[in-house]
Amino acid sequence: MKKGIHPDYREVVFQDASSDFAFLTRSTIRTKETIKWEDGNEYPLVKVEVSSKSHPFYTGKQRVLSTGGRVDRFKQKYGSMRRGGKD
């Protein structure tokens, strides 16, 4: 590996914004926020919207979205996409 071209890894806390879940790991990501961790040390903080504690696949609480009517709403809003305006 060439020296000086790879970023340095450091300890970083990732915090799930939708749940009260955070974990400490190593990353090259840069952030201005910090947080005091369980061990008493202060680490850079990265807020994420989804983690394994909040993602429906991992929690088993998947939602089924209704897709009925989406095509009709699209056609109603934008009309026919064909040239000449015929449906």
TORSEDO-392294 format. One record per residue (C-alpha): residue number from 1; residue in three letters; x, y, z. Coordinates in steps of 0.5 Angstrom, whole numbers, plus 500, padded with zeros to 3 digits. Example, Ala and Ser with C-alpha at 12.3 -4.5 7.8 and 13.67 -1.06 7.14 Angstrom:
<pts>
1 ALA 525 491 516
2 SER 527 498 514
</pts>
This chain:
<pts>
1 MET 500 500 500
2 LYS 502 507 499
3 LYS 504 511 505
4 GLY 500 518 506
5 ILE 494 516 501
6 HIS 489 512 506
7 PRO 485 515 511
8 ASP 486 514 518
9 TYR 481 510 522
10 ARG 479 512 529
11 GLU 474 510 534
12 VAL 467 513 532
13 VAL 460 512 535
14 PHE 454 511 531
15 GLN 447 513 534
16 ASP 440 511 531
17 ALA 436 517 531
18 SER 430 513 531
19 SER 431 509 537
20 ASP 436 509 543
21 PHE 441 505 540
22 ALA 448 507 539
23 PHE 455 503 538
24 LEU 462 504 538
25 THR 466 502 532
26 ARG 472 504 528
27 SER 471 509 522
28 THR 474 514 517
29 ILE 468 518 517
30 ARG 469 526 519
31 THR 464 529 524
32 LYS 464 535 528
33 GLU 459 532 533
34 THR 462 529 539
35 ILE 459 524 545
36 LYS 461 522 552
37 TRP 461 514 551
38 GLU 460 509 557
39 ASP 467 508 558
40 GLY 468 516 560
41 ASN 471 518 554
42 GLU 469 523 548
43 TYR 468 520 541
44 PRO 466 523 535
45 LEU 458 522 533
46 VAL 455 520 527
47 LYS 447 520 527
48 VAL 444 515 522
49 GLU 437 514 521
50 VAL 436 507 520
51 SER 440 501 524
52 SER 439 494 525
53 LYS 435 496 531
54 SER 430 500 527
55 HIS 430 497 520
56 PRO 424 493 519
57 PHE 428 487 516
58 TYR 432 486 523
59 THR 426 488 527
60 GLY 421 483 524
61 LYS 416 489 524
62 GLN 416 490 516
63 ARG 410 494 514
64 VAL 406 493 507
65 LEU 405 499 503
66 SER 399 499 499
67 THR 401 500 492
68 GLY 394 500 489
69 GLY 392 506 485
70 ARG 399 509 484
71 VAL 399 508 477
72 ASP 392 511 477
73 ARG 394 517 481
74 PHE 400 518 476
75 LYS 396 517 470
76 GLN 391 522 473
77 LYS 397 527 475
78 TYR 401 527 469
79 GLY 396 524 463
80 SER 398 519 458
81 MET 406 519 456
82 ARG 404 517 449
83 ARG 405 522 444
84 GLY 399 525 441
85 GLY 395 525 448
86 LYS 391 519 446
87 ASP 390 513 452
</pts>
